[in-house]
Each structure stands twice: as C-alpha cells, then as structure tokens.
Amino acid sequence: MDFKAISAVVADDFKSVNDLIFKQLHTRVPLIKEIGNYIIQSGGKRLRPLVCLLSARALGYQGTQHIDIAATVEFLHTATLLHDDVVDESGLRRGKPTVNAVWGNSPSVLVGDFLISRSFQMVVNVGNMKILQILSNATNLIAEGEVLQLINCKNPDTTEDQYMEVIRYKTAKMFEASAQSGAVLANPGEAVELAFARYADHLGSAFQLIDDVLDYTGSADEMGKNVGDDLAEGKPTLPLIFALQHASEGDRALIRKAILSGGLEQLDAITRAVRSCGALDYTIEQANRQAAMAKDCIATVPDSLHKQALVGLCDLAVARNH
C-alpha cells in the first residue's frame, strides 16, 4: 500500500483532523495564526495522527475522540519541529524555508510554546486521564531525547545503543504515544494497548533509520531538506557510527574529524566511505528489522482494512525515498 491508499482507509477521519487543526489555530494574536498556518500547510504527511486514527479503528472504536487526540498529537509534533529548527539552525523543511528562517528564532520558539499549551487544552477537554498521562510522559521524554541528542552532537564516540536511545525518545516516542492513545480509546485491555505502543515504537525507529540513510542518498527536492544536514550539524547517526567501526583507517579519521567539527566540506568523500563499508546497507537492515518487529506486535489483532494499513505503514517506512 502506498501512502495515499493507507490514508484513504480513514479518509473521513483524516479530513476531520485537518479541519480541527485549523479550528484550534484560532487566536487573537495574528502572528501565531500566520505562523501556525504556514507550518501546518507545509505538506507534512500527518503520520502520527494517522497512526492514532488507524489504531483506534483497528480495535473497533466507533466514537470521535480519536479525532481530538490525533489533532493534539500533530500540534505537539509541530511544536517540536519549530523548536528543532531553531536548535539545529535549519533553513529548509518539507521543501520550504523554515519558520525561523522566515520570521526568526524568537517567534519560532514562542509559537511552538503556544502549540504545546493548546495541545494540553485539547487533551484535557477529552477528559481521559490515561491519555493525558501518555501524552504528557511522551512530551517529557521527547524533551529528554532532544537534550541527549545535543549531548551526542559532535561526539564521534557515540555508540549504537546510545543513538538508538536518542531516536526512541526523540522520534519513536510520539509514534508510540499516538498509537497507544488511539488504542486506549477502544478499551481493549492493557496488553493490547502496550502491543500497539510497541508497534509504533518500532515503526518510528524504522522511519528514523531510513531518514539516516536518505541523508546520504536522497535529494533536497524529494526530501524537503538539505542533503547532509545531519553531518553538517555533527550528528553521529547510525551510518556514521557503523562506518567508524568498519571503514578504512583513513575514512574513519575523515569521519571522526567531520563529526567533531561539523560542516559539509567532506560530504562526497564521507558518502563514498559509508557506502563502501556497508554502513547504509547495515542501517537499512536495522530499519527492516524494526519494521518486522512492528508487524509482529499487532499480528494477533483481527484482520481489517485498518490493520492492513498499519502493516502497510511498516512497508512504507522502509521503502520510501523521501
């Protein structure tokens, strides 16, 4: 299934989420609405809300609160993007100039704060304490992941385990919270809720690992960001961590220096190094492993179009080129 076919399974729900997102951007402050509309309309796939919608429906949920939770998740995710771009000094996201590039850092941070506070207004209105706990814990862990990534930045001695911890916190955690919150609405019992949480944790990890690969194989037009952004910031992603253990002595020295200093002066040489030592193949293998584990987590869920779409997201995570 491609993304269009997957999202079509919950097309009406998806439209309701989009409508609610724009409704919740209402504010008396014009700049907040202007920036909010800019980033919300910038072409994101809404993967995390989609995971929430599909999880709820796959378990037979017939209500409407999954719409509120899915929109809340998108607001939280969007807030992290605004803050990320300031921290990373990014100039391009989803093929458009970042908010900080257009309006500056201060509005980016403050509008991110608005989206977080609006998110918690929305989830409080749902009135489900367990979901509030899931989303508040996820938000806290994502912040921890951001700090862990900052600590690891320009550290060529970062281990694979340390890196996987970062992506579980920074990327996979919001996928996990989305799926688990959707599952909770159907009240299937704790074991099933946790199975959906584990599904999305593995799914989110698979997505991030392929992002690591695309940083060396994609194009700016397809990816919507600049190729080599992670290297430019000195982020030791899995391809680099693997290459530091398996590349030639000269290539290892080159990669180590690039991580320590950041920048793209040696991008072509480093791309050749990660390719030739098998680092990209290894990272793809690990992404496929995560996708397979995600599918296993929901293997006992009764078959339906919604479950098939959840499985299809696992395949999409590892087969995409942007």
C-alpha positions in Angstrom: 0.0 0.0 0.0 1.3 3.5 -0.8 0.6 6.5 1.5 -2.5 7.6 -0.5 -4.1 4.1 -0.2 -3.2 3.9 3.5 -4.7 7.4 4.4 -7.8 6.6 2.3 -8.7 3.9 4.8 -9.6 6.7 7.3 -10.2 9.5 4.8 -13.2 11.0 6.6 -11.4 10.9 9.9 -8.3 12.4 8.3 -10.4 15.3 6.9 -11.9 15.9 10.4 -8.4 16.0 11.9 -7.3 18.7 9.4 -10.5 20.7 10.0 -9.9 20.6 13.7 -6.3 21.6 13.4 -7.2 24.8 11.6 -10.0 25.5 14.0 -7.7 25.1 17.0 -5.2 27.6 15.5 -7.7 30.3 16.3 -6.2 33.0 18.4 -6.4 36.8 19.0 -2.7 37.1 18.1 -2.3 37.3 14.2 1.3 36.3 14.2 0.6 33.0 15.9 -2.1 32.1 13.4 0.1 33.2 10.5 3.0 31.0 11.6 0.7 28.2 12.6 -1.0 28.1 9.2 2.4 28.3 7.4 3.8 25.2 9.1 0.6 23.2 9.2 0.1 23.8 5.5 3.7 22.9 4.6 3.0 19.5 3.3 3.6 17.0 6.1 2.0 13.6 5.8 0.5 13.7 9.3 1.9 10.2 10.0 1.5 10.4 13.8 -2.2 11.4 13.6 -2.7 8.7 11.0 -1.2 6.1 13.4 -3.7 7.2 16.1 -6.7 7.1 13.8 -5.8 3.6 12.4 -5.0 2.2 15.8 -8.4 3.3 17.3 -10.3 2.0 14.3 -8.4 -1.3 14.1 -9.7 -2.0 17.6 -13.2 -1.2 16.7 -13.5 2.3 18.2 -16.7 4.0 16.9 -16.5 7.4 18.7 -14.9 10.7 17.7 -12.4 11.4 20.4 -9.6 9.9 18.3 -10.0 13.0 16.1 -9.2 15.2 19.0 -6.2 13.1 20.1 -4.9 12.9 16.5 -5.0 16.7 16.2 -3.4 17.1 19.6 -0.5 14.8 18.5 0.0 16.8 15.3 0.2 20.1 17.4 2.8 18.5 19.7 4.8 17.2 16.8 4.7 20.5 15.0 5.9 22.3 18.2 8.9 20.0 18.3 9.7 20.8 14.7 9.6 24.5 15.4 12.0 24.1 18.3 14.2 21.6 16.5 14.8 24.0 13.6 15.9 26.7 16.0 18.3 24.4 17.8 19.7 23.0 14.5 19.7 26.4 12.8 17.8 24.7 9.9 16.8 26.7 6.8 14.7 24.2 5.0 11.9 21.8 6.0 9.4 20.0 3.7 10.8 21.9 0.8 10.0 25.3 2.3 12.0 27.8 4.3 11.7 27.0 8.0 9.8 29.3 10.3 12.9 30.5 11.9 14.4 31.4 8.5 11.4 33.5 7.7 10.3 35.0 11.0 13.3 34.5 13.2 14.1 32.3 16.3 12.0 34.1 18.9 8.7 33.7 17.1 9.5 30.1 16.3 10.1 29.2 19.9 7.1 31.1 21.2 4.6 29.7 18.6 6.0 26.3 19.5 5.2 27.0 23.1 1.7 28.1 22.1 1.1 24.8 20.2 2.2 22.8 23.2 -0.1 24.7 25.6 -3.0 24.4 23.1 -2.3 20.7 22.8 -2.9 20.2 26.5 -6.0 22.3 26.5 -7.3 19.9 23.8 -6.4 16.7 25.5 -7.8 17.9 28.8 -11.1 18.5 27.1 -11.2 14.8 26.0 -11.3 14.0 29.7 -9.3 10.8 29.6 -6.7 10.8 32.4 -4.8 7.8 30.9 -4.3 9.5 27.6 -3.3 12.7 29.3 -0.7 10.7 31.2 0.5 9.0 28.0 0.9 12.3 26.1 2.5 14.2 29.0 5.0 11.5 29.6 5.8 11.3 25.9 6.3 15.1 25.7 8.7 14.9 28.6 10.7 12.0 27.1 10.9 13.8 23.8 12.5 16.8 25.5 15.0 14.4 27.2 15.7 13.0 23.7 16.5 16.4 22.4 18.9 17.0 25.2 20.5 13.6 24.7 21.0 14.4 21.0 22.5 17.7 21.9 25.0 15.9 24.2 25.9 13.4 21.5 26.3 16.1 18.9 29.9 16.3 17.7 30.8 13.2 19.7 32.3 10.6 17.4 32.4 8.1 20.3 28.6 7.8 20.5 27.6 4.1 20.5 24.9 2.5 18.5 22.9 1.8 21.8 23.2 5.5 22.7 22.0 6.5 19.3 19.1 4.1 19.4 18.1 5.5 22.7 18.0 9.0 21.2 15.8 8.1 18.3 13.4 6.1 20.6 13.0 9.2 22.7 13.1 11.9 20.1 11.3 10.3 17.1 9.7 7.0 18.0 8.1 8.2 21.3 5.4 10.4 19.6 4.5 7.5 17.2 4.2 5.3 20.3 2.0 7.8 22.2 -0.2 8.2 19.1 -0.9 4.5 18.7 -1.3 3.8 22.4 -3.7 6.7 22.8 -5.8 5.5 19.9 -5.8 2.0 21.4 -6.8 3.3 24.8 -10.0 4.8 23.4 -11.1 1.4 22.3 -10.5 0.0 25.9 -9.1 -3.3 24.7 -7.1 -4.0 27.9 -3.5 -3.1 28.9 -1.8 -5.9 27.0 -3.3 -4.8 23.7 -2.6 -1.1 24.4 1.0 -1.9 25.1 1.2 -4.0 21.9 0.1 -1.0 19.9 2.6 1.1 21.8 5.5 -1.3 20.9 4.3 -1.5 17.3 4.6 2.3 16.9 7.9 2.5 18.8 9.4 0.1 16.2 7.7 1.9 13.3 9.0 5.2 14.4 12.5 3.8 14.8 12.3 2.4 11.3 11.3 5.7 9.9 14.2 7.5 11.6 16.8 4.9 10.4 15.7 5.4 6.8 15.9 9.1 7.3 19.5 8.5 8.3 20.1 6.7 5.0 18.4 9.3 3.0 20.7 12.0 4.4 23.3 10.4 2.1 21.2 9.1 -0.8 18.2 11.4 -1.2 17.8 14.7 -2.9 16.8 18.0 -1.4 13.8 18.2 -3.8 12.5 14.8 -2.7 13.4 15.1 1.0 12.3 18.7 1.5 15.5 19.3 3.4 19.1 19.7 2.5 21.1 16.5 1.9 23.8 16.2 4.6 22.1 18.2 7.2 22.9 15.7 9.9 26.5 15.6 9.0 26.6 19.4 8.8 25.4 19.6 12.5 27.9 16.9 13.6 25.2 14.4 14.4 26.6 10.9 14.7 23.8 8.9 13.0 23.8 5.2 12.6 25.6 5.1 9.2 28.5 7.2 10.6 28.6 5.1 13.8 28.9 1.9 11.8 31.5 3.4 9.4 33.6 4.5 12.4 33.9 0.8 13.2 34.2 -0.8 9.8 35.6 1.8 7.3 39.3 2.0 6.4 41.6 3.8 8.8 41.7 6.9 6.5 38.0 7.0 6.2 37.5 6.6 9.9 39.8 9.6 10.6 37.9 11.6 8.0 34.5 10.8 9.5 35.7 11.4 13.0 37.0 14.9 12.1 33.8 15.7 10.3 31.7 14.8 13.3 33.9 16.8 15.6 33.8 19.9 13.5 30.5 19.7 11.6 30.2 21.1 8.1 29.9 19.6 4.7 33.4 20.1 3.3 33.9 16.3 3.0 30.4 15.2 2.2 31.2 13.5 -1.0 34.2 11.6 0.5 32.2 10.6 3.5 29.2 9.5 1.4 31.6 7.2 -0.6 33.0 5.9 2.7 29.6 5.0 4.3 28.6 3.3 1.0 31.8 1.3 0.5 32.0 -0.1 4.1 28.3 -1.2 4.1 27.1 1.3 6.6 24.0 2.2 4.5 23.1 -1.4 3.9 23.5 -2.1 7.7 21.2 0.8 8.5 18.6 -0.4 6.0 18.9 -3.9 7.5 18.2 -2.4 11.0 15.2 -0.4 9.7 13.8 -3.6 8.1 14.3 -5.4 11.4 12.4 -2.7 13.3 9.6 -2.8 10.7 9.3 -6.6 11.1 9.1 -6.3 14.9 6.4 -3.7 14.5 4.3 -6.1 12.4 4.8 -8.8 14.9 3.4 -6.7 17.7 0.0 -6.5 16.1 0.0 -9.9 14.5 -2.9 -11.2 16.7 -5.1 -8.2 16.0 -8.1 -9.3 13.9 -7.7 -8.6 10.2 -9.3 -5.4 8.8 -8.5 -2.7 6.4 -7.3 -0.6 9.3 -4.9 -3.3 10.4 -3.7 -3.8 6.9 -3.0 -0.1 6.7 -0.9 -0.3 9.9 1.1 -3.1 8.3 1.4 -1.1 5.1 3.0 1.8 7.1 5.7 -0.6 8.1 6.5 -1.4 4.5 6.2 2.3 3.5 8.7 3.2 6.3 11.5 1.2 4.7 10.7 1.5 1.0 10.4 5.3 0.7 12.9 7.7 -1.0 11.8 10.8 0.9 
